[in-house]
Amino acid sequence: MKTIKIASIFLVITLFIAPNFLYGQAEAEQVEYRDTNFYRIVTKDNQEHYGLIIKEDQDFLVLKKIDLNEETIPKFAIKERKIVDRIKLFGYKTHPTRYLYSPSAIGLKRGSGYLNMLYFLAFQAQFGLTDNLSIGITTTPAFMPTLINAKYSYQVEDNFYVAAGAQVGRLWYTDEQSLGVVFGTATYGNETNNISMNLGWGFYGRSNESLPMATLSWAYKSTDKVQFVGEFWGLFHAQGAPTFLGGPALRIKTGKNLFFDVGVVGFSTEITTTDYIYDPLTGVSSEVTKSEILTRLPLPFVGFSLTL
């Protein structure tokens, strides 16, 4: 029990602190899309409109614009309709698949990815194999702990996503036992403003115990340059008090694809110590175990992200 508790606290605190398809709608023969393509619509009066086509019938289409407002455009008024790259067009790339450390259920698009760094102590890289499946790695400058990441994401409906994944690896070079976590995630919102709940199950080969965990994370974009992000963790040990950690941060866009995270975090965990008291009268040493709650707040948080 003590082994998995120590290992899980070490891992989490070190890393943290140190199918697409169409569906029909019978009414008015209107089609509602799960289309992630970004369109440039030019009307006959030479006005340009940009966004996602979310509804369409023979007479009209509905465009969800960058500001999330919807615009209905008559088809007879359209002069040009073209798929464009919104990143090249607007020079801004969001980072919606991960918060400070925990993931969202929003998936990486095929061929896209990111590099992430926490405190210059933990590094992450993730790459989208498909629009739903991504893989990656989490490690440190010593290359231990090292975990292989995998996540499968699925968009259930507009503004609602689910995902399942795992991180599995080794704690240290001489440790032959596996360490990791399997998790499920639900996210409500869009790429810039959302909230996520993660439920996970940690394991470590040196112990028969498992470690239930939960995280609550959020992101809110206030300007084109600043986004409020944060997350809170709960690790629920088989014995003793839970470990809580996390906090809020600002995600600041410092380059076209570069983001800087700065904030405050804290943690609270139970520390158990064992003392041996020698009785000179009996010549016997007795074991005395003491537990106390160790809390550290606030602690600075620093991270960088590069989207690819």
C-alpha positions in Angstrom: 0.0 0.0 0.0 2.8 2.4 0.9 4.6 1.6 -2.3 1.8 2.5 -4.7 0.9 5.6 -2.7 4.5 6.8 -2.7 4.9 5.9 -6.4 1.6 7.6 -7.4 2.4 10.8 -5.5 5.9 10.9 -7.0 4.6 10.4 -10.5 1.7 12.8 -10.4 3.4 15.6 -8.4 6.6 15.3 -10.5 4.8 15.5 -13.8 2.3 18.1 -12.7 4.0 20.3 -10.1 8.0 19.6 -10.3 -16.3 8.6 -36.4 -17.1 11.8 -38.4 -20.4 11.4 -40.1 -23.6 13.1 -41.3 -27.0 12.5 -39.9 -30.4 13.4 -41.3 -33.2 15.5 -39.9 -36.6 15.0 -41.5 -38.0 18.5 -40.8 -37.8 20.7 -43.9 -35.4 18.1 -45.5 -32.6 19.8 -43.7 -29.2 18.2 -43.2 -27.2 18.9 -40.0 -23.4 18.3 -40.4 -20.6 17.0 -38.2 -18.2 18.7 -40.7 -15.0 20.1 -39.3 -14.0 21.8 -42.6 -13.7 25.6 -42.4 -15.3 27.5 -45.3 -14.9 30.8 -47.0 -18.3 31.9 -48.5 -18.3 34.8 -50.9 -21.7 36.3 -51.7 -22.7 38.1 -54.8 -22.3 41.5 -53.1 -18.6 40.5 -52.5 -19.0 40.0 -48.8 -16.8 37.3 -47.3 -18.1 34.9 -44.6 -16.0 32.4 -42.7 -17.0 29.4 -40.5 -18.3 25.9 -40.2 -21.4 24.8 -42.2 -23.6 23.3 -39.5 -26.9 23.0 -41.5 -27.9 23.0 -45.1 -30.9 22.4 -47.3 -31.7 23.2 -51.0 -32.3 26.9 -50.3 -30.1 27.9 -47.3 -27.0 27.0 -45.4 -26.2 28.0 -41.8 -22.6 29.1 -41.0 -21.2 29.0 -37.4 -18.7 31.8 -37.4 -15.5 32.2 -35.4 -17.3 34.2 -32.7 -19.7 31.2 -32.4 -22.7 33.2 -33.8 -24.7 31.5 -36.5 -25.5 33.2 -39.9 -28.1 31.9 -42.4 -27.1 32.5 -46.0 -29.4 32.0 -49.0 -27.8 29.8 -51.6 -28.9 32.0 -54.5 -26.7 34.7 -53.0 -23.5 32.6 -52.9 -20.9 33.3 -55.6 -18.1 31.2 -54.2 -17.8 28.4 -51.6 -14.3 27.0 -50.7 -12.6 25.1 -47.9 -9.8 27.1 -46.4 -7.1 26.6 -43.7 -8.2 28.7 -40.8 -4.7 28.5 -39.2 -3.0 30.0 -42.2 -5.8 32.4 -42.7 -6.1 33.8 -39.2 -2.7 32.9 -37.8 -4.0 31.4 -34.6 -4.0 27.8 -33.5 -5.7 26.7 -30.3 -4.5 24.0 -27.9 -7.8 22.3 -26.9 -6.7 18.7 -26.2 -4.8 19.3 -22.9 -5.0 21.6 -20.0 -2.1 22.0 -17.6 -1.5 18.2 -17.5 -4.8 16.3 -17.8 -6.4 15.8 -21.2 -9.7 17.0 -22.6 -12.0 14.7 -24.7 -11.4 16.9 -27.8 -9.1 15.0 -30.1 -6.2 16.0 -32.3 -6.8 16.2 -36.0 -4.9 13.8 -38.2 -1.4 15.0 -38.8 -1.5 17.7 -36.0 0.2 17.5 -32.7 1.8 19.4 -29.8 4.8 19.5 -27.6 4.3 20.4 -23.9 6.7 21.2 -21.1 6.1 21.6 -17.4 8.7 23.3 -15.1 11.4 22.1 -17.4 11.0 18.8 -15.6 8.2 17.0 -17.6 7.8 16.8 -21.3 4.9 15.6 -23.4 4.5 15.0 -27.1 1.3 13.9 -28.9 0.4 13.2 -32.5 -2.9 12.6 -34.3 -2.8 9.4 -36.3 -6.5 10.0 -37.3 -9.1 12.6 -36.3 -10.0 10.3 -33.4 -6.8 8.5 -32.3 -3.6 10.1 -31.0 -0.5 8.7 -29.4 2.5 10.2 -27.6 5.0 10.1 -24.8 5.5 11.7 -21.4 9.0 11.8 -19.9 11.5 13.8 -17.9 15.1 15.0 -18.6 16.3 11.7 -17.0 14.0 9.9 -19.4 12.3 8.3 -16.3 9.5 8.1 -15.5 8.5 7.5 -19.1 4.9 6.8 -20.2 3.4 6.0 -23.5 0.1 7.9 -24.1 -2.9 6.9 -26.2 -6.3 8.6 -26.5 -9.4 7.8 -28.6 -11.8 10.7 -28.9 -15.3 10.9 -30.3 -17.7 13.9 -30.9 -21.1 12.8 -29.7 -22.8 16.0 -30.7 -22.1 19.7 -31.0 -20.2 20.8 -27.9 -20.0 17.3 -26.4 -17.1 14.9 -26.6 -16.0 11.7 -24.9 -12.7 10.0 -24.9 -10.9 7.0 -23.4 -7.2 6.5 -23.0 -4.2 5.3 -21.1 -0.7 6.1 -20.0 1.6 3.2 -19.3 5.4 3.0 -18.6 8.1 2.6 -16.1 8.9 4.6 -12.9 12.7 4.0 -13.1 15.4 2.1 -15.0 15.9 -0.6 -12.4 12.1 -1.0 -11.8 10.8 -3.8 -14.0 7.2 -3.2 -12.9 4.7 -1.2 -15.0 3.1 2.0 -13.8 0.2 3.8 -15.4 -3.4 4.9 -15.5 -6.5 4.2 -17.7 -9.0 7.0 -17.9 -12.3 8.1 -19.4 -13.1 11.8 -20.2 -16.2 13.8 -21.0 -15.9 17.4 -22.3 -18.6 20.0 -22.8 -17.9 23.1 -24.9 -15.9 24.0 -27.9 -12.2 24.3 -28.6 -11.7 27.5 -26.7 -14.3 27.4 -23.9 -15.0 24.1 -22.3 -15.1 22.0 -19.1 -13.9 18.4 -18.6 -14.3 15.6 -16.1 -11.7 12.7 -16.0 -12.1 9.5 -14.1 -9.0 7.3 -13.9 -7.7 4.1 -12.4 -4.0 4.1 -11.5 -2.0 0.9 -11.1 1.6 -0.1 -10.2 3.0 -3.6 -10.7 4.8 -3.7 -7.3 1.5 -3.5 -5.5 -1.9 -5.3 -5.7 -3.6 -2.0 -5.0 -5.1 0.4 -7.5 -5.6 4.1 -7.2 -8.9 5.8 -8.2 -8.5 9.4 -9.3 -10.7 12.2 -10.7 -9.9 15.5 -12.3 -12.0 18.6 -13.1 -10.5 20.9 -15.7 -11.7 24.0 -17.6 -10.6 26.5 -20.3 -12.1 29.9 -21.1 -10.7 32.2 -23.8 -11.1 35.8 -22.7 -9.2 37.5 -25.6 -7.3 36.4 -28.7 -4.1 36.3 -26.6 -5.3 35.0 -23.2 -7.2 31.9 -22.0 -8.0 31.0 -18.4 -7.2 27.3 -17.8 -7.0 25.1 -14.7 -7.5 21.7 -13.2 -8.0 20.0 -9.8 -7.0 16.4 -9.0 -8.2 14.0 -6.4 -6.2 10.8 -5.7 -8.2 8.4 -3.5 -5.8 6.0 -1.6 -7.0 2.7 -0.2 -6.0 3.9 3.2 -5.5 7.3 4.6 -6.5 10.7 3.4 -6.9 11.5 -0.3 -4.3 13.6 -2.1 -5.5 16.8 -3.7 -3.6 19.0 -6.1 -4.1 21.6 -8.8 -4.9 25.2 -9.5 -5.7 27.9 -12.0 -3.4 29.5 -14.7 -3.3 31.8 -17.6 -2.5 30.5 -21.1 -0.9 33.3 -23.0 -0.4 33.2 -26.8 3.2 34.4 -27.3 3.6 33.2 -30.9 1.6 31.9 -33.8 1.7 28.3 -32.3 3.4 29.0 -29.0 1.6 29.2 -25.6 3.0 30.1 -22.2 1.2 28.9 -19.1 1.7 30.7 -15.8 -0.4 30.2 -12.6 -0.4 28.9 -9.0 -1.0 25.4 -7.8 -1.0 23.6 -4.5 -1.3 20.1 -3.0 -2.4 18.4 0.1 -1.4 14.8 1.0 -1.0 12.6 4.0 2.5 11.8 5.1 3.2 8.7 7.2 6.4 8.4 9.3 7.5 5.5 11.5 9.7 6.0 14.6 11.2 3.3 16.8 11.3 4.0 20.5 13.7 2.0 22.7 12.6 1.1 26.2 15.8 0.7 28.3 13.9 -1.1 31.1 12.6 -3.9 28.8 15.2 -3.7 26.1 12.5 -3.7 23.5 12.0 -1.3 20.6 8.4 -0.4 19.7 7.2 0.9 16.4 5.2 4.2 16.5 3.5 5.4 13.3 2.5 9.0 12.9 0.4 10.6 10.1 0.1 14.3 9.2 -1.4 16.3 6.4 1.3 18.1 4.3 -0.1 21.1 2.5 1.8 23.4 0.2 0.0 26.5 -1.3 0.5 28.5 -3.4 3.3 27.2 -5.6 4.2 28.8 -8.9 3.3 26.9 -12.1 5.1 27.4 -15.4 4.5 25.6 -18.7 5.0 26.0 -22.5 3.1 24.4 -25.4 4.0 24.3 -29.1 1.2 23.2 -31.4 2.2 21.5 -34.7 
